[in-house]
Amino acid sequence: MRCINVQVVNFSSPYKGGIVVKLNELTISDVRKLLDNREVTPRDVLDDTSKRISEVEGRVRAFITLTSETAYGMADAAGEAIASGKSDLLTGVPVAVKDNMCTKGIATTCASKILCNFIPPYESTVTGLLSRQNYVMVGKTNLDEFAMGSSTENSSFHTTKNPWNLDCVPGGSSGGSAAAVAADECIAALGSDTGGSIRQPAALCGIVGLKPTYGRVSRYGLVAFASSLDQIGPITKNVTDAAIMLNSISGFDYSDSTSAPVDVPDFALALGQDIRGLKIGIPKEYFVGGMDKEVEDAVLAAIKKIESLGAFVVEVSLPHTGYAIATYYILATSEASSNLARYDGVKYGFRAGGKDLLEMYMNTRAQGFGPEVKRRIMLGTYALSAGYYDAYYKKAQQVRTLIKQDFDNAFTQADVIVTPTSPSAAFKIGEKATDPLQMYLSDIFTISINLAGVPAMSIPCGFTEANLPIGLQLIGRHFDEEAIFKVAYAYEQSTNWHTRRPSL
């Protein structure tokens, strides 16, 4: 099924301003310098980006909707802003947006048939913030339907491929955004993270992904999966760009009742700060049997590198980690069951026929939702049902509190906690598609962070013998993304993992 027409345009050769340069391969900070120095224009940057999309998108399939015409209008507006001296952090920068964030007048599908061709009448807060900076949106990226998955195989449209190996998954649910950044089809992207959906695909695609503290970034206009867990964040080529993106989208929002009224620091100021004396916590529960040996070796080597930069390594304990998967899948599916009840074929989206209202409801939801979404709705409905609420949902909320307390206790001993991001590198497409439990375990190292509401970042820390990226996860205290940026940047600058790019 393919409900949306993707616009692909052919473009001329890349911009050459004295030297041959592919602008789409640059970082935000590099593009910003070229634009502000008037060495290139936003149209030049978009030309190179669009050319790259036309070259590789047929193989990677990172996007659901490409917005070529809109993008060139935005590029022209960005050029006018720069000419008038009103340049901002993301002015003229091509960015991809995960297709579960509402974009006014542009289709927002959540990769689901039930929202096929849904055109939002309003803008999400995050894309509105970027629009005010005159960013350039190149398209809406693919995802697991309603962000439910770890491989981007659950999309109702198509499966996105990992740019490092087209036979492998890019991770999920923000797999489209991660693949687009890794394949240089955009300079940066927005993703959303409910149980690891920014960090895990960032790890599998060899780039940087940040889940901010819950409440740091407004969720207004993000189509809800699990409202107490969802958080929007950046997916970028390096740590500096992640700081730039987080600066651009953070802040209190009256439209979001879960938005936190806290000050937003300049995260870029944390970059380059000395990490000597910082305490790096290593949770013993995260280094157990079942992890891929190459992943474990790469992560341990990264910890030694951080230690060599002057940080102190201490062992910490997160004793309730073993309950995180069960807790998450009770709470997340319960919230999904409630949130997805609104899709009934009456107000908007897909509608199936039926002889009466009840049959129309049943047909719409049966035909509109994919198998993974149906599975989670049923799990959540069961957990919330009379006679089981106390045994499952209430108990899961109590365990969630214990998991949050584990992190609070660990952060009395450590400034930043370091773990693997994923227990393995990218797996083959179809390898886990028929085994939901194995797929759920892909997020074993990321789920606890969402339950606790703390921030975490994944950065590249190595490669397997098969040349697949490995991710390192750094976890911070509530609203202390700055500590994560300090350690991430110091490690990144002492290695060259972030400079490697797939050869498509």
C-alpha positions in Angstrom: 0.0 0.0 0.0 1.3 3.5 -0.9 -1.3 6.2 -0.2 1.0 9.2 -0.7 2.6 10.4 -3.9 6.3 11.0 -3.3 7.7 13.8 -5.4 11.2 13.2 -6.8 12.9 15.8 -8.9 16.1 15.6 -11.0 18.7 18.2 -10.2 21.9 19.6 -11.7 25.4 18.9 -10.5 26.4 19.9 -7.0 27.5 23.4 -6.1 31.1 24.1 -6.8 32.4 27.3 -5.2 36.1 27.1 -6.0 36.3 23.6 -4.6 34.2 20.6 -5.1 32.0 20.1 -2.1 28.8 18.1 -1.5 27.0 20.3 0.9 24.6 17.5 2.0 27.5 15.7 3.6 28.3 18.6 5.9 27.2 19.2 9.4 24.8 21.9 10.6 27.7 23.9 12.0 29.7 23.7 8.7 26.7 24.6 6.6 25.9 27.5 9.0 29.4 29.0 8.5 29.1 28.7 4.7 25.6 30.3 4.7 26.5 33.1 7.0 29.7 33.9 5.1 27.5 34.0 1.9 29.7 31.4 0.3 26.7 29.3 -0.6 22.9 29.9 -0.6 20.1 27.8 1.0 19.2 26.7 -2.6 22.7 25.4 -3.1 22.5 23.3 0.0 19.0 22.0 -0.9 20.2 21.3 -4.5 22.9 18.9 -3.2 20.5 17.4 -0.7 17.8 16.8 -3.3 20.3 15.3 -5.7 21.4 12.9 -3.0 17.8 11.9 -2.3 17.2 11.2 -6.0 20.3 9.0 -6.1 19.8 6.8 -3.0 16.2 7.1 -1.8 15.0 4.3 -4.1 17.3 2.0 -2.2 17.2 3.4 1.4 13.5 4.4 1.4 13.8 6.6 4.4 10.9 8.9 3.5 7.1 8.5 3.3 6.6 12.0 1.8 9.2 14.2 0.0 8.2 17.9 0.1 10.3 19.2 -2.8 8.2 22.2 -3.8 7.7 23.3 -0.2 11.3 22.8 0.5 12.4 25.2 -2.3 9.9 27.8 -1.0 11.4 27.5 2.4 15.0 27.7 1.0 14.1 31.0 -0.7 12.6 32.3 2.5 15.8 31.3 4.3 17.9 33.1 1.7 15.9 36.3 2.2 16.3 36.0 6.0 20.1 35.6 5.6 20.3 38.6 3.2 18.4 40.7 5.7 20.8 39.7 8.5 18.2 37.6 10.4 20.0 34.3 10.2 19.3 31.8 13.0 20.8 28.4 14.1 18.9 26.4 11.5 18.2 29.0 8.8 18.6 27.3 5.4 19.5 23.9 6.9 17.7 20.8 5.3 16.0 18.8 8.1 13.8 15.7 7.9 10.9 15.3 10.2 9.5 11.9 11.5 6.1 11.4 10.2 4.3 11.4 13.5 4.8 15.2 14.1 2.0 17.3 12.7 2.9 19.6 9.8 0.2 22.0 8.8 -0.9 21.4 5.2 1.5 18.4 4.8 0.5 14.8 5.2 1.1 13.2 8.6 0.5 9.5 8.5 2.3 7.8 11.4 3.1 5.2 8.7 -0.5 3.9 9.2 -3.3 3.2 6.8 -5.7 4.7 9.3 -4.1 8.1 8.9 -3.4 7.8 5.2 -3.6 11.2 3.5 -4.5 12.9 6.8 -3.5 16.6 6.4 -3.1 18.4 9.8 -4.8 21.8 10.2 -2.1 22.9 12.7 1.6 22.7 13.3 3.5 20.8 16.0 5.4 23.1 18.4 8.8 21.7 17.4 8.3 22.2 13.7 6.8 25.6 14.4 10.0 26.5 16.3 12.1 25.4 13.4 9.9 27.2 10.9 10.4 30.5 12.8 14.2 29.9 12.3 13.5 29.4 8.5 14.7 25.8 8.4 14.1 23.7 5.2 12.0 20.6 5.6 12.9 18.1 2.9 10.3 15.5 3.9 8.5 13.3 6.4 10.4 10.1 7.3 9.2 6.5 7.6 8.6 4.8 11.0 7.1 1.8 12.6 3.4 2.3 12.6 2.4 4.8 15.3 6.1 4.4 16.5 5.5 0.9 17.7 8.6 -1.2 16.8 12.3 -1.4 16.8 13.1 -2.0 13.1 10.9 0.2 10.9 9.5 -3.0 9.4 6.1 -2.3 10.8 5.4 0.6 8.5 2.2 0.3 6.4 4.1 1.8 3.5 7.5 0.1 3.1 10.5 -1.0 5.0 13.5 1.4 5.4 16.9 -0.1 4.8 20.1 0.5 6.8 22.6 2.6 4.7 25.5 0.6 6.0 24.0 -2.7 4.8 20.7 -2.6 2.8 19.9 -6.1 3.9 19.7 -4.9 7.5 17.2 -2.8 9.5 18.0 0.8 10.5 16.4 0.3 13.9 13.2 1.9 15.0 10.8 3.4 15.4 12.7 6.5 14.1 14.5 4.4 11.5 13.6 6.6 8.6 15.1 9.7 10.3 18.2 7.8 11.3 18.7 6.3 7.8 18.1 9.7 6.1 20.9 11.3 8.3 23.3 8.4 7.9 22.7 8.4 4.1 23.2 12.2 3.9 19.7 12.7 2.6 19.4 15.6 5.0 21.7 17.4 7.4 19.8 16.5 10.5 16.4 15.1 11.5 13.8 15.0 14.3 12.7 11.7 15.9 10.6 10.6 18.8 11.6 8.2 21.6 9.2 6.2 23.7 11.4 3.3 24.7 14.6 3.9 22.7 13.2 4.9 19.3 15.8 7.7 18.8 18.8 6.1 20.4 18.5 2.6 19.0 18.3 3.6 15.3 21.0 6.1 15.9 23.3 3.4 17.2 22.4 1.0 14.4 23.1 3.7 11.8 26.3 5.1 13.3 25.1 8.6 14.2 24.1 10.6 17.2 20.6 10.4 18.8 19.4 12.3 21.9 16.3 11.7 24.0 16.0 14.8 26.2 14.6 14.8 29.7 10.8 14.2 29.7 9.3 17.7 29.5 12.3 19.5 28.1 10.8 19.5 24.6 7.1 20.1 23.8 5.1 17.2 22.7 2.3 19.3 21.3 1.5 18.1 17.8 3.3 14.8 18.3 0.8 12.0 17.6 0.7 10.1 20.9 1.8 6.5 21.4 2.4 6.5 25.2 2.0 10.0 26.5 4.0 9.5 29.7 7.0 8.1 27.8 7.1 9.9 24.4 9.8 12.6 23.9 11.0 14.4 20.7 14.7 14.7 20.1 17.4 15.3 17.5 19.2 12.8 15.2 22.4 14.3 13.9 25.8 13.6 12.4 27.8 14.7 15.4 27.4 15.9 19.0 27.8 19.6 18.1 24.8 19.3 15.8 22.8 17.6 18.6 23.4 20.6 20.8 22.4 23.0 18.1 19.2 21.1 17.5 18.3 20.8 21.1 18.9 24.5 21.6 16.4 25.1 18.7 13.5 22.9 20.0 13.7 23.2 23.8 11.5 25.3 26.0 8.3 25.6 28.0 5.1 25.4 26.0 1.7 26.3 27.4 0.1 24.0 24.8 1.7 21.0 26.4 0.6 20.2 29.9 3.6 18.0 30.4 6.1 20.7 29.3 8.4 21.6 32.1 8.8 25.3 33.1 12.6 25.1 33.5 15.4 27.3 32.1 17.0 26.2 28.9 20.8 26.6 28.9 22.9 27.0 25.8 23.9 23.3 25.4 26.7 24.2 23.0 28.6 25.8 25.9 29.1 22.4 27.4 31.1 21.3 24.4 34.8 21.2 24.9 34.6 21.5 28.7 37.1 19.4 30.7 35.7 16.1 31.9 38.5 15.4 34.4 37.1 14.5 37.7 33.7 13.5 36.4 32.4 10.2 37.8 31.2 7.8 35.1 28.8 5.1 36.5 28.8 1.6 35.0 25.7 -0.3 36.0 26.6 -4.0 36.6 23.1 -5.1 35.5 23.8 -3.9 31.9 26.8 -6.1 31.3 25.2 -9.6 31.4 25.0 -12.6 29.2 23.3 -12.4 25.9 25.0 -9.2 24.7 26.9 -9.5 21.4 30.6 -9.9 22.1 31.6 -7.2 19.6 29.2 -4.8 21.2 30.5 -5.5 24.7 34.2 -5.1 23.6 33.5 -1.8 21.8 31.6 -0.4 24.8 34.3 -1.5 27.3 37.0 0.1 25.1 35.0 3.3 25.0 34.7 3.4 28.8 38.5 3.0 29.0 38.9 5.8 26.5 36.7 8.1 28.6 38.6 7.1 31.7 41.9 8.0 29.9 40.5 11.5 29.4 40.4 12.0 33.2 37.0 10.8 34.3 36.7 8.3 37.2 34.8 5.1 36.5 32.6 3.8 39.4 30.3 0.8 39.5 26.7 1.6 40.2 23.6 -0.6 40.6 20.2 -0.3 38.9 18.6 -3.3 40.7 15.2 -3.2 39.1 16.5 -3.3 35.6 15.3 -6.8 35.1 11.7 -5.6 35.5 11.9 -2.8 32.9 10.8 -4.7 29.8 7.7 -6.1 31.5 6.9 -2.7 33.2 7.3 -0.8 29.9 5.1 -3.1 27.8 2.3 -2.9 30.4 2.4 0.9 30.7 3.1 1.7 27.0 0.5 -0.6 25.6 -2.1 0.6 28.2 -1.5 4.2 27.1 -1.5 3.2 23.5 -4.9 1.4 23.9 -6.3 4.7 25.3 -4.6 7.0 22.8 -5.6 5.0 19.7 -9.2 4.8 20.7 -9.8 8.1 18.9 -9.2 6.5 15.5 -12.7 5.2 14.7 -13.4 6.4 11.2 -15.7 9.2 12.3 -13.6 12.4 12.8 -10.7 12.0 10.4 -8.5 9.5 8.6 -9.4 6.2 7.0 -13.0 5.0 7.1 -14.3 1.5 6.1 -17.8 0.7 5.2 -20.4 -1.1 7.3 -24.1 -1.7 7.6 -24.2 0.3 10.9 -22.1 2.4 13.2 -20.6 -0.5 15.2 -19.7 -2.4 12.1 -18.1 0.7 10.6 -16.0 1.1 13.8 -14.9 -2.5 13.7 -14.1 -2.6 10.0 -12.2 0.7 10.2 -9.9 -0.4 13.0 -9.5 -3.9 11.6 -8.4 -2.6 8.2 -6.7 0.6 9.3 -4.3 -0.8 12.0 -1.4 -3.1 11.3 -0.7 -6.3 13.2 1.8 -4.8 15.7 -0.5 -1.9 16.6 -3.4 -4.4 17.1 -1.2 -6.5 19.3 -0.4 -3.6 21.5 -3.9 -2.3 21.7 -5.1 -5.8 22.8 -2.3 -6.0 25.4 -3.1 -2.6 26.8 -6.9 -3.2 26.9 -6.3 -6.4 28.8 -4.0 -4.7 31.3 -6.6 -1.9 31.9 -9.6 -4.2 32.1 -11.7 -4.8 35.2 -10.1 -7.4 37.5 -6.6 -6.9 36.0 -6.0 -3.2 36.5 -4.5 -3.6 40.0 -2.6 -6.7 39.1 -0.9 -5.2 36.0 -1.2 -1.5 35.4 -1.1 -0.4 39.0 1.7 -2.8 39.8 3.7 -1.6 36.8 3.3 2.0 37.9 4.8 1.0 41.3 7.7 -0.7 39.7 8.3 2.3 37.5 8.7 4.4 40.7 11.3 1.9 41.9 13.2 2.2 38.6 13.2 5.9 38.8 14.5 5.7 42.4 17.3 3.4 41.1 18.5 6.2 38.8 18.2 8.8 41.6 20.4 6.6 43.9 22.9 5.9 41.1 23.3 9.6 40.4 24.4 10.2 44.0 27.5 8.3 43.0 28.0 9.2 39.3 27.6 12.3 37.1 26.9 10.3 33.9 26.0 6.6 33.5 27.4 4.8 30.5 26.0 1.6 28.9 25.6 0.0 25.5 22.7 1.4 23.5 21.7 -1.9 21.9 22.7 -5.5 22.7 23.6 -6.1 19.0 24.4 -4.3 15.8 21.8 -4.0 13.1 20.1 -7.3 12.4 18.8 -8.7 9.0 15.5 -7.5 7.7 12.9 -10.1 8.6 15.2 -11.8 11.2 13.0 -10.9 14.2 9.7 -10.0 12.4 7.9 -13.2 13.4 9.1 -13.1 17.1 7.7 -10.1 18.9 9.5 -10.9 22.2 12.9 -11.0 20.5 12.1 -7.7 18.8 11.0 -6.1 22.2 14.4 -7.2 23.7 16.2 -4.9 21.2 15.3 -2.0 23.5 16.5 -3.7 26.7 19.1 -1.0 27.4 17.0 2.0 26.5 13.6 1.4 28.0 14.5 2.2 31.7 15.5 5.7 30.7 12.0 6.5 29.4 10.4 5.0 32.5 12.6 7.2 34.7 12.2 10.3 32.4 16.0 11.0 32.4 18.0 12.2 29.3 20.2 9.9 27.3 22.3 10.0 24.1 23.7 7.4 21.8 27.0 8.1 20.0 29.1 5.8 17.7 31.8 3.8 19.5 32.9 1.3 17.0 32.1 -1.2 14.3 31.6 -4.9 13.9 33.7 -7.0 11.6 30.8 -6.8 9.2 31.2 -3.0 9.2 28.0 -2.3 11.2 28.0 0.5 13.7 27.9 0.1 17.5 26.4 2.7 19.8 27.4 3.9 23.3 24.7 5.3 25.6 25.3 8.1 28.0 22.6 8.8 30.6 22.3 12.0 32.7 20.3 13.4 35.6 16.9 15.0 35.0 17.5 18.2 33.0 21.3 17.7 33.0 21.8 17.2 29.3 24.9 19.4 29.7 26.8 16.6 31.5 26.0 14.2 28.7 27.2 16.7 26.1 30.5 17.2 28.0 31.3 13.5 28.0 29.9 12.7 24.6 31.9 15.6 22.9 35.1 14.7 24.7 34.8 11.1 23.6 33.8 12.0 20.1 36.8 14.3 19.6 39.2 11.6 20.9 38.0 9.1 18.3 37.1 9.1 14.6 34.0 6.8 14.6 31.7 9.8 13.9 33.6 10.6 10.7 32.8 7.3 9.0 30.0 7.2 6.4 28.4 4.4 4.5 29.3 3.9 0.9 26.0 3.8 -0.9 
